[in-house]
Amino acid sequence: MASPPWQSRMPDKKADTVFESMNASIGVDRRLFREEIAGTRAHAAALNQAGVYAQDEYEKVCAALGQIENEIAGGTWSLDRYEDVHTAVESRLTDLTGAAGAKIQTGRSRNEQTVLSQRLFLKSALAELAKRIVELQTVVIEQADLNIDVLLPGYTHARPAQPIRFAHYLLALFFGLERDKGRLLDARKRIDACPSGVGALAGTTFGLDREALAQALGFSAPTENSLDTVTDRDGQIEVLSALSILQVRISRVAEDLILWSSPQFGFLDLDEAYCTSSSLMPQKKNPDALELLRGKTGRIVGSLISLLVVCKGLPTGYQKDLQEDKEPLFDAVDTSLTSLAVSRGIMSGLRLDPDRMKAAITPDCMATDLADRLVEKGVPFREAYRITAERFAGTRQDAASHEAEETPTPESSVERRNATGGTGRQSVKAQIQKARGILCSGQAT
């Protein structure tokens, strides 16, 4: 491990290799090298503006930072010897530029650097996550439009309840995903404040222009309070919370498709690209992709809990515990990006069996329609409910004329439900139109 910049405070310190390995975050934060270099370049400009750097020093630093970025990206310079990406870039900059590199930490702390690099990462990652959600939503709408006349039972308590359109089911997913996207983009707004120039906790010196730093790094404004900036991990926690909700939604849909693609249901078939077989049983076609989507949910929710527990009870200000913020964040973002891409592929490759789906709509799924018919004839709803319940329970003894009502068809049942948000064809068409409008509006912005 290379000597850290604080070595002069403990010149006689004897290294413990196990602790050094525990203390180092380079294995995790090395992926932030581009964000670190962007932040260092902006800080160098601020130092130049403040008179700390002469123009020739500033230009030398900028050229060296470009070289360092290429070296890391090309694998010609290794970061493995360093404690973290921040000290690695500083050390290499000093190697290349001498005294100019040694000035780069003037008015700057790693406490702010780690917050900056993560916010830059998240601004980009959240935009990519929103894009993946839109891609999934687009496939969902296409399938809904294509299969608008396919009927199946809607379920409550894992029991057939009422007939619905498969498109209605898909649109439930669409609008849930829209809320997920909204949460992520809303979190992005709160992350859009620049930490640069806050120092270790009390603010910077040397007249660094924080507004100029924010503008140079693509933030809407600088953060409001230096102590809050280095303490705060709200953005990471909020993103992990939003990703947990998103993955729970994906998991629930995965469970539906696992059941519906099973031989017992036979509602649909999955593209073989998202299935495997058994190493022993040659007949098996296992829905592994769906099972993994379901399983990854625990991983993402675990990342949220991990960071919440890290932050619980910490005193105000930076603490080394906060080094544990990056691994759960990166893992959750990476897992979510993969989950969304796989979900899109699964959805686009679904092959439905409309006959099996409709055949699963048993006569008792129209019980509510029968009760509604009685209500239309003037029977109070609770009385109509009792009469219908007794009919399906086989306990009705009298031969009242209203019991001669024929059981409605699935088609007539769904068509009665054309109120806004319902499963009637007109309502579902309106939902599809609204969904398309949402995507067009979102893509336009």
C-alpha positions as CSV (number, residue, x, y, z in Angstrom):
1,M,0.0,0.0,0.0
2,A,1.4,3.4,-1.0
3,S,2.0,5.9,1.9
4,P,-1.1,7.9,2.6
5,P,-1.1,11.7,2.5
6,W,-1.5,11.9,6.3
7,Q,1.7,9.7,6.9
8,S,3.5,12.8,8.3
9,R,1.1,12.8,11.3
10,M,2.2,9.3,12.3
11,P,5.8,8.9,10.9
12,D,6.6,5.9,13.1
13,K,3.3,4.1,12.4
14,K,3.8,0.4,11.8
15,A,1.5,-1.0,9.2
16,D,-0.9,-3.8,9.9
17,T,-1.7,-5.3,6.5
18,V,-5.0,-6.8,7.6
19,F,-6.2,-3.3,8.8
20,E,-4.8,-1.7,5.7
21,S,-6.9,-4.0,3.6
22,M,-10.0,-3.3,5.7
23,N,-9.3,0.5,5.6
24,A,-8.8,0.6,1.8
25,S,-11.8,1.3,-0.4
26,I,-10.0,1.3,-3.7
27,G,-11.5,-2.1,-4.7
28,V,-15.0,-0.4,-4.6
29,D,-14.5,3.3,-5.5
30,R,-12.0,2.8,-8.4
31,R,-15.0,2.8,-10.7
32,L,-15.4,6.5,-9.7
33,F,-12.1,7.6,-11.4
34,R,-13.8,9.6,-14.1
35,E,-16.0,11.4,-11.5
36,E,-12.9,12.0,-9.3
37,I,-10.9,13.5,-12.2
38,A,-13.9,15.7,-13.2
39,G,-14.0,17.0,-9.7
40,T,-10.3,17.5,-9.5
41,R,-10.3,19.4,-12.9
42,A,-13.0,21.7,-11.6
43,H,-11.2,22.3,-8.3
44,A,-8.0,23.1,-10.2
45,A,-9.9,25.7,-12.2
46,A,-11.2,27.2,-8.9
47,L,-7.7,27.3,-7.5
48,N,-6.5,29.1,-10.7
49,Q,-9.3,31.6,-10.4
50,A,-8.4,32.2,-6.7
51,G,-4.7,32.8,-7.6
52,V,-3.4,29.6,-5.9
53,Y,-2.4,28.2,-9.3
54,A,-0.5,30.2,-11.9
55,Q,-1.9,29.7,-15.4
56,D,1.0,27.5,-16.5
57,E,0.5,25.3,-13.4
58,Y,-3.2,25.0,-14.1
59,E,-2.6,24.0,-17.7
60,K,0.0,21.4,-16.6
61,V,-2.5,20.0,-14.1
62,C,-5.3,19.8,-16.7
63,A,-3.0,18.0,-19.1
64,A,-1.9,15.5,-16.5
65,L,-5.4,14.8,-15.4
66,G,-6.3,13.9,-19.0
67,Q,-3.3,11.6,-19.1
68,I,-4.3,9.9,-15.8
69,E,-7.8,9.3,-17.0
70,N,-6.5,7.6,-20.1
71,E,-4.0,5.6,-18.1
72,I,-6.7,4.3,-15.8
73,A,-9.2,3.6,-18.6
74,G,-6.5,1.9,-20.6
75,G,-5.2,-0.2,-17.7
76,T,-1.6,1.1,-18.1
77,W,-1.5,2.5,-14.5
78,S,-2.8,0.5,-11.6
79,L,-4.6,1.9,-8.6
80,D,-4.2,-1.2,-6.5
81,R,-1.4,0.3,-4.3
82,Y,-3.6,3.2,-3.0
83,E,-6.1,3.5,-0.2
84,D,-8.8,5.1,-2.4
85,V,-9.4,6.6,-5.8
86,H,-8.9,10.2,-4.4
87,T,-5.4,9.6,-3.0
88,A,-4.5,7.6,-6.1
89,V,-5.3,10.5,-8.5
90,E,-3.6,13.0,-6.2
91,S,-0.5,10.8,-6.0
92,R,-0.3,10.3,-9.7
93,L,-0.9,14.0,-10.4
94,T,2.0,14.9,-8.0
95,D,4.2,12.4,-9.8
96,L,3.5,14.0,-13.1
97,T,3.5,17.7,-12.2
98,G,5.5,18.0,-9.0
99,A,4.7,21.0,-6.9
100,A,1.6,21.8,-8.9
101,G,0.1,18.4,-8.0
102,A,1.1,18.9,-4.4
103,K,-1.1,22.0,-4.3
104,I,-4.3,20.2,-5.5
105,Q,-5.7,19.6,-2.1
106,T,-5.6,23.2,-1.1
107,G,-9.0,24.0,0.4
108,R,-10.3,20.5,-0.3
109,S,-11.0,17.4,1.7
110,R,-11.7,13.8,0.8
111,N,-14.8,14.2,2.9
112,E,-16.3,16.4,0.1
113,Q,-14.6,14.4,-2.7
114,T,-16.4,11.2,-1.8
115,V,-19.8,12.9,-1.7
116,L,-19.1,14.7,-5.0
117,S,-18.0,11.6,-6.9
118,Q,-21.0,9.7,-5.7
119,R,-23.4,12.5,-6.7
120,L,-21.9,12.7,-10.1
121,F,-22.2,8.9,-10.5
122,L,-25.8,9.0,-9.3
123,K,-26.9,11.8,-11.6
124,S,-25.7,9.6,-14.6
125,A,-27.0,6.3,-13.1
126,L,-30.5,7.6,-12.3
127,A,-30.9,8.9,-15.9
128,E,-29.9,5.5,-17.2
129,L,-32.3,3.7,-14.8
130,A,-35.1,6.0,-15.9
131,K,-34.2,5.1,-19.5
132,R,-34.4,1.4,-18.8
133,I,-37.8,1.8,-17.1
134,V,-39.1,3.6,-20.2
135,E,-37.8,0.8,-22.4
136,L,-39.7,-1.7,-20.2
137,Q,-42.8,0.4,-20.2
138,T,-42.7,0.6,-24.0
139,V,-42.7,-3.2,-24.3
140,V,-45.5,-3.4,-21.8
141,I,-47.7,-1.0,-23.8
142,E,-47.0,-2.8,-27.0
143,Q,-48.1,-6.1,-25.4
144,A,-51.2,-4.5,-23.9
145,D,-52.2,-3.1,-27.3
146,L,-51.6,-6.4,-29.0
147,N,-53.5,-8.5,-26.5
148,I,-56.3,-6.1,-25.5
149,D,-59.0,-8.8,-26.1
150,V,-57.3,-11.5,-24.2
151,L,-59.2,-12.3,-21.0
152,L,-58.1,-14.1,-17.8
153,P,-59.1,-14.3,-14.2
154,G,-58.0,-11.5,-11.9
155,Y,-57.0,-12.8,-8.5
156,T,-57.3,-11.8,-4.9
157,H,-56.0,-14.0,-2.1
158,A,-54.5,-16.2,-4.9
159,R,-58.1,-17.2,-5.9
160,P,-59.9,-16.3,-9.1
161,A,-62.0,-13.2,-8.4
162,Q,-63.3,-11.4,-11.5
163,P,-62.5,-11.4,-15.2
164,I,-60.0,-8.9,-16.5
165,R,-58.2,-8.1,-19.7
166,F,-54.5,-9.2,-19.8
167,A,-53.9,-5.6,-21.1
168,H,-55.4,-4.3,-17.8
169,Y,-52.9,-6.4,-15.9
170,L,-50.0,-5.1,-18.0
171,L,-51.1,-1.5,-17.5
172,A,-51.1,-2.0,-13.8
173,L,-47.4,-2.7,-14.2
174,F,-46.9,0.3,-16.5
175,F,-48.4,2.8,-14.0
176,G,-46.5,1.3,-11.1
177,L,-43.3,1.7,-13.1
178,E,-44.2,5.3,-13.8
179,R,-44.2,5.9,-10.1
180,D,-40.9,4.2,-9.7
181,K,-39.4,6.4,-12.4
182,G,-40.9,9.4,-10.7
183,R,-39.2,8.5,-7.4
184,L,-35.8,8.1,-9.1
185,L,-36.1,11.4,-11.0
186,D,-37.3,13.1,-7.9
187,A,-34.3,11.8,-5.9
188,R,-32.1,13.1,-8.7
189,K,-33.4,16.7,-8.1
190,R,-32.3,16.5,-4.5
191,I,-28.9,15.1,-5.5
192,D,-28.4,18.0,-7.9
193,A,-26.4,20.2,-5.4
194,C,-22.7,20.5,-5.6
195,P,-20.6,19.4,-2.6
196,S,-17.3,20.9,-4.0
197,G,-15.8,23.6,-1.8
198,V,-17.2,22.6,1.6
199,G,-13.8,21.3,2.9
200,A,-13.8,18.7,5.7
201,L,-16.9,20.1,7.5
202,A,-16.5,23.9,8.2
203,G,-16.3,25.3,4.7
204,T,-13.4,26.2,2.4
205,T,-10.9,29.0,2.4
206,F,-8.8,30.8,-0.3
207,G,-11.9,32.4,-1.8
208,L,-13.0,29.4,-3.8
209,D,-16.1,30.2,-5.9
210,R,-18.6,27.4,-5.1
211,E,-21.2,28.7,-7.6
212,A,-18.6,28.5,-10.4
213,L,-17.7,25.0,-9.2
214,A,-21.3,23.9,-9.3
215,Q,-21.8,25.3,-12.8
216,A,-18.6,23.6,-14.0
217,L,-19.6,20.2,-12.7
218,G,-23.2,20.4,-14.1
219,F,-25.0,21.0,-10.8
220,S,-27.9,23.5,-10.4
221,A,-26.4,25.0,-7.2
222,P,-23.9,24.4,-4.4
223,T,-25.0,22.6,-1.3
224,E,-26.4,24.9,1.4
225,N,-24.4,23.8,4.5
226,S,-20.9,22.4,4.6
227,L,-21.5,20.2,7.7
228,D,-24.7,18.8,6.3
229,T,-22.9,18.1,3.0
230,V,-20.2,15.8,4.5
231,T,-22.7,14.1,6.9
232,D,-25.6,13.6,4.5
233,R,-26.2,10.3,2.8
234,D,-29.9,11.0,2.2
235,G,-29.5,10.8,-1.5
236,Q,-28.0,7.3,-1.5
237,I,-30.6,6.1,1.0
238,E,-33.5,7.6,-1.1
239,V,-32.2,6.0,-4.2
240,L,-31.8,2.6,-2.5
241,S,-35.4,3.0,-1.2
242,A,-36.7,3.8,-4.6
243,L,-34.8,0.9,-6.2
244,S,-36.2,-1.5,-3.5
245,I,-39.7,-0.5,-4.3
246,L,-39.0,-0.9,-8.0
247,Q,-37.5,-4.4,-7.5
248,V,-40.4,-5.5,-5.3
249,R,-42.7,-4.6,-8.2
250,I,-40.6,-6.6,-10.6
251,S,-40.5,-9.5,-8.2
252,R,-44.3,-9.6,-7.9
253,V,-44.7,-9.7,-11.7
254,A,-42.0,-12.4,-11.9
255,E,-44.1,-14.5,-9.4
256,D,-47.2,-14.1,-11.6
257,L,-45.4,-15.1,-14.7
258,I,-43.7,-18.1,-13.0
259,L,-47.2,-19.4,-12.0
260,W,-48.9,-18.5,-15.2
261,S,-46.2,-20.3,-17.3
262,S,-46.4,-23.4,-15.2
263,P,-48.2,-26.5,-16.7
264,Q,-50.9,-26.2,-14.1
265,F,-51.9,-22.7,-15.5
266,G,-50.5,-22.8,-19.0
267,F,-51.5,-19.2,-19.6
268,L,-48.3,-18.3,-21.4
269,D,-45.0,-19.6,-22.5
270,L,-41.6,-18.0,-21.9
271,D,-38.9,-17.4,-24.5
272,E,-36.2,-20.0,-24.1
273,A,-33.6,-17.3,-23.9
274,Y,-34.8,-16.7,-20.4
275,C,-35.1,-20.3,-19.3
276,T,-32.7,-23.2,-18.4
277,S,-33.2,-26.9,-18.0
278,S,-32.2,-29.4,-15.4
279,S,-28.9,-31.2,-15.2
280,L,-30.8,-34.4,-14.3
281,M,-34.4,-34.1,-15.6
282,P,-34.4,-33.6,-19.4
283,Q,-38.0,-32.5,-19.6
284,K,-37.6,-29.4,-17.5
285,K,-37.9,-25.8,-18.8
286,N,-37.2,-23.7,-15.8
287,P,-38.1,-20.0,-15.5
288,D,-34.6,-19.1,-14.1
289,A,-34.6,-15.5,-15.2
290,L,-37.9,-14.9,-13.4
291,E,-36.7,-16.7,-10.3
292,L,-33.5,-14.6,-10.3
293,L,-35.5,-11.4,-10.6
294,R,-37.5,-12.5,-7.6
295,G,-34.3,-13.4,-5.7
296,K,-32.5,-10.2,-6.5
297,T,-35.1,-8.3,-4.5
298,G,-33.7,-9.4,-1.2
299,R,-30.3,-8.2,-2.4
300,I,-31.5,-4.7,-3.2
301,V,-33.6,-4.4,0.0
302,G,-30.6,-5.7,1.9
303,S,-28.5,-2.8,0.4
304,L,-31.1,-0.3,1.7
305,I,-31.1,-1.8,5.2
306,S,-27.3,-2.0,5.2
307,L,-26.8,1.7,4.6
308,L,-29.6,2.7,7.0
309,V,-27.9,0.7,9.7
310,V,-24.5,2.2,8.9
311,C,-26.0,5.7,9.3
312,K,-28.1,5.1,12.3
313,G,-26.6,6.7,15.4
314,L,-23.6,8.3,13.8
315,P,-22.7,11.7,15.2
316,T,-22.9,14.7,12.9
317,G,-19.8,15.0,10.6
318,Y,-17.9,12.6,8.5
319,Q,-17.1,9.2,10.1
320,K,-15.2,6.3,8.6
321,D,-18.3,4.2,8.9
322,L,-19.6,6.1,5.8
323,Q,-17.0,4.4,3.7
324,E,-19.5,1.6,3.7
325,D,-21.9,3.7,1.6
326,K,-20.6,2.9,-1.8
327,E,-20.7,-0.9,-2.1
328,P,-24.5,-1.3,-1.4
329,L,-25.2,1.7,-3.7
330,F,-23.2,0.4,-6.6
331,D,-24.5,-3.2,-6.2
332,A,-28.2,-2.0,-6.1
333,V,-27.8,0.3,-9.2
334,D,-26.0,-2.5,-11.2
335,T,-28.6,-5.1,-10.1
336,S,-31.5,-2.8,-11.0
337,L,-30.1,-2.0,-14.4
338,T,-29.8,-5.7,-15.2
339,S,-33.2,-6.5,-13.8
340,L,-34.9,-3.9,-16.0
341,A,-33.1,-5.1,-19.1
342,V,-34.0,-8.8,-18.4
343,S,-37.6,-7.9,-17.6
344,R,-37.9,-6.1,-20.9
345,G,-36.6,-9.1,-22.7
346,I,-39.0,-11.5,-20.9
347,M,-42.0,-9.2,-21.6
348,S,-41.2,-8.9,-25.3
349,G,-40.9,-12.6,-25.7
350,L,-44.2,-13.7,-24.0
351,R,-46.4,-16.1,-26.0
352,L,-49.9,-16.2,-24.7
353,D,-52.5,-19.0,-24.8
354,P,-55.8,-17.0,-24.8
355,D,-58.0,-20.1,-24.8
356,R,-56.3,-21.4,-21.6
357,M,-56.5,-18.0,-20.0
358,K,-60.2,-17.6,-20.8
359,A,-61.1,-21.2,-19.7
360,A,-59.7,-20.4,-16.3
361,I,-62.5,-17.9,-15.7
362,T,-64.9,-20.1,-13.8
363,P,-68.6,-19.2,-13.5
364,D,-68.2,-18.0,-9.9
365,C,-66.0,-15.2,-11.2
366,M,-69.2,-13.6,-12.4
367,A,-70.9,-13.7,-9.0
368,T,-70.5,-9.9,-8.5
369,D,-72.2,-9.4,-11.9
370,L,-75.1,-11.5,-10.8
371,A,-75.5,-9.5,-7.6
372,D,-75.3,-6.2,-9.6
373,R,-78.2,-7.4,-11.8
374,L,-80.3,-7.9,-8.8
375,V,-79.4,-4.4,-7.6
376,E,-80.5,-3.0,-11.0
377,K,-83.9,-4.7,-10.3
378,G,-84.2,-2.8,-7.0
379,V,-82.7,-5.3,-4.6
380,P,-80.5,-3.7,-1.9
381,F,-76.9,-4.6,-2.5
382,R,-76.4,-6.5,0.8
383,E,-79.5,-8.6,0.1
384,A,-78.3,-9.2,-3.5
385,Y,-74.9,-10.2,-2.1
386,R,-76.6,-12.7,0.3
387,I,-78.7,-14.2,-2.4
388,T,-75.8,-14.6,-4.8
389,A,-73.5,-16.0,-2.1
390,E,-76.1,-18.6,-1.1
391,R,-76.5,-19.6,-4.8
392,F,-72.8,-20.3,-5.2
393,A,-72.6,-22.0,-1.8
394,G,-75.5,-24.3,-2.8
395,T,-77.6,-23.3,0.2
396,R,-80.3,-21.3,-1.5
397,Q,-83.6,-23.2,-0.9
398,D,-86.4,-21.1,-2.5
399,A,-86.9,-20.8,-6.3
400,A,-87.1,-17.0,-6.5
401,S,-87.4,-15.7,-10.0
402,H,-84.3,-13.7,-9.8
403,E,-82.3,-16.9,-9.4
404,A,-83.1,-17.8,-12.9
405,E,-80.7,-15.2,-14.1
406,E,-78.2,-16.6,-16.6
407,T,-74.6,-16.3,-15.5
408,P,-73.0,-13.4,-17.4
409,T,-70.2,-14.2,-19.9
410,P,-66.6,-13.0,-19.2
411,E,-66.9,-10.6,-22.1
412,S,-70.1,-9.0,-20.7
413,S,-68.5,-8.8,-17.3
414,V,-65.4,-6.9,-18.4
415,E,-67.5,-4.6,-20.6
416,R,-69.6,-3.5,-17.7
417,R,-66.5,-1.9,-16.2
418,N,-65.7,1.0,-18.5
419,A,-65.4,3.6,-15.8
420,T,-62.0,5.4,-15.6
421,G,-59.3,2.8,-14.7
422,G,-61.6,-0.2,-15.3
423,T,-61.0,-3.3,-17.3
424,G,-63.6,-2.6,-20.1
425,R,-62.2,-2.2,-23.6
426,Q,-62.9,1.5,-23.8
427,S,-61.3,2.1,-20.5
428,V,-58.2,0.0,-21.3
429,K,-57.9,1.8,-24.6
430,A,-57.9,5.1,-22.8
431,Q,-55.3,3.8,-20.4
432,I,-53.1,2.8,-23.3
433,Q,-53.5,6.2,-24.9
434,K,-52.6,7.9,-21.6
435,A,-49.6,5.7,-21.1
436,R,-48.3,6.5,-24.6
437,G,-48.8,10.2,-23.8
438,I,-46.8,9.8,-20.7
439,L,-43.9,8.3,-22.5
440,C,-44.0,10.8,-25.3
441,S,-44.0,13.6,-22.8
442,G,-41.2,12.1,-20.8
443,Q,-39.0,11.5,-23.8
444,A,-39.6,15.0,-25.0
445,T,-38.1,16.4,-21.8
